[in-house]
Amino acid sequence: MKRLQPTVRNYVENRPKYAGYPFEKLFPDVLFPPDSTEHSGLKATLARDLLQKMLVVDPERRISVDEALMHPYINVWYDESEVNGVSPFWFYSNNNNNGTMPSYCMTVL
């Protein structure tokens, strides 16, 4: 909230407060695939937990990308080599396409 402009922050802080709906009611189990027998992290409860952490309005309190990658629901697919792999920038900066995104796109297409 600190990052909001003073007038916006004042507006948000002075709005009436309402009790939120439980995430179990907003996102019931039927909205998710059945719990996996192969991966213990693929459960509706963990999916809801991640959604709840991602849908926080205040960016200071919202889950970070690094934290989300380590969350049990996402960690099933986490591959360190993909996260820390070589950036595609090397391709369009070293292949005679002027190092610009439009020329890179033309090279790929």
C-alpha positions in Angstrom: 0.0 0.0 0.0 2.9 2.3 0.6 3.6 2.3 -3.2 0.2 3.8 -4.0 -0.2 7.5 -4.6 -1.5 9.2 -1.5 -5.0 10.0 -2.9 -5.4 6.4 -4.1 -4.1 5.0 -0.8 -6.5 7.2 1.1 -9.4 6.0 -1.1 -8.6 2.3 -0.6 -7.9 2.6 3.1 -11.3 4.4 3.6 -13.4 1.9 1.8 -15.8 -0.2 3.9 -14.2 -3.4 5.1 -16.0 -6.7 4.2 -15.3 -10.2 5.4 -13.8 -12.2 2.5 -15.2 -15.4 1.2 -13.2 -18.6 2.1 -11.1 -19.8 -0.8 -12.7 -23.2 -0.4 -16.0 -21.6 -1.3 -14.6 -19.6 -4.2 -12.5 -22.4 -5.5 -14.1 -25.7 -4.6 -12.3 -29.0 -5.2 -14.4 -29.7 -8.3 -12.5 -26.9 -10.1 -9.2 -28.8 -9.8 -8.1 -32.1 -11.2 -8.3 -35.0 -8.7 -5.5 -35.2 -6.2 -2.5 -37.0 -7.8 -1.3 -40.3 -6.5 2.0 -39.7 -8.3 2.8 -36.3 -6.9 1.9 -35.4 -3.4 2.1 -31.7 -4.3 -0.8 -31.8 -6.8 -3.7 -31.4 -4.5 -6.6 -28.9 -4.6 -5.6 -27.6 -1.1 -2.1 -26.7 -2.3 -3.5 -25.2 -5.5 -5.8 -23.0 -3.5 -3.0 -22.0 -1.1 -0.9 -20.9 -4.1 -3.8 -18.9 -5.6 -4.4 -17.2 -2.3 -0.8 -16.2 -2.1 -0.7 -15.0 -5.7 -4.0 -13.0 -5.5 -2.8 -10.6 -2.8 -3.4 -7.1 -3.9 -0.5 -5.6 -1.9 2.7 -6.4 -3.9 4.7 -6.2 -0.7 2.7 -9.1 0.8 2.2 -11.1 -2.5 4.2 -14.3 -3.1 7.3 -13.6 -5.2 8.2 -15.6 -8.3 11.1 -17.3 -6.5 8.8 -18.3 -3.6 6.1 -19.5 -6.1 8.6 -21.7 -7.9 9.4 -23.3 -4.5 5.7 -23.8 -3.6 4.8 -27.5 -3.4 2.1 -27.2 -6.1 4.6 -25.7 -8.7 7.7 -27.4 -7.5 6.5 -30.6 -9.1 7.4 -29.1 -12.5 10.4 -27.0 -11.3 13.6 -27.6 -13.3 16.6 -25.7 -12.2 18.2 -25.9 -15.7 15.2 -24.1 -17.2 15.2 -21.3 -14.6 18.9 -20.7 -14.9 19.3 -21.5 -18.5 20.9 -19.4 -21.2 18.8 -16.4 -22.2 17.6 -16.3 -25.8 19.2 -12.8 -26.1 22.4 -14.6 -27.2 20.7 -15.7 -30.3 19.5 -12.4 -31.7 22.5 -10.5 -30.6 25.0 -12.8 -32.3 23.3 -13.8 -35.5 23.6 -10.9 -37.9 20.2 -9.5 -37.2 21.3 -6.1 -35.8 20.5 -7.2 -32.2 17.0 -5.8 -32.4 13.8 -7.6 -31.5 12.1 -7.0 -34.9 15.1 -8.4 -36.8 15.2 -11.4 -34.4 11.5 -12.0 -35.0 12.1 -12.0 -38.8 15.0 -14.5 -38.3 12.8 -16.8 -36.3 9.8 -16.5 -38.7 
